[in-house]
Amino acid sequence: MRSVDPRHTWSTGFARTVAEELRRGVDSGVLTWGEADELLARLRTVIDQAIDLTPLPG
């Protein structure tokens, strides 16, 4: 069953976008897989610090 939480929809789309952009960067030679992994690890840290885990009312 899919979640109707708009945050779930947004976060899933965001994760797919980030993954696709990292793959494009590696495929084009702009990034190595190691650099992509490091970028993703740093991005996770920023997102973890910024995210609000408070449940939506409803």
C-alpha angles and dihedrals in degrees: 000000000000123000118246090204106122089215089062091052092047095045093048091052091046093051091050091049093050092047092050093048092050090050090050090050091052094043091052093047095244091115135027119222088253092054091047090052091049092048091050092049091052092046090052090055092051092047093047089054093047103041122105111216094187110129116246115249114254 
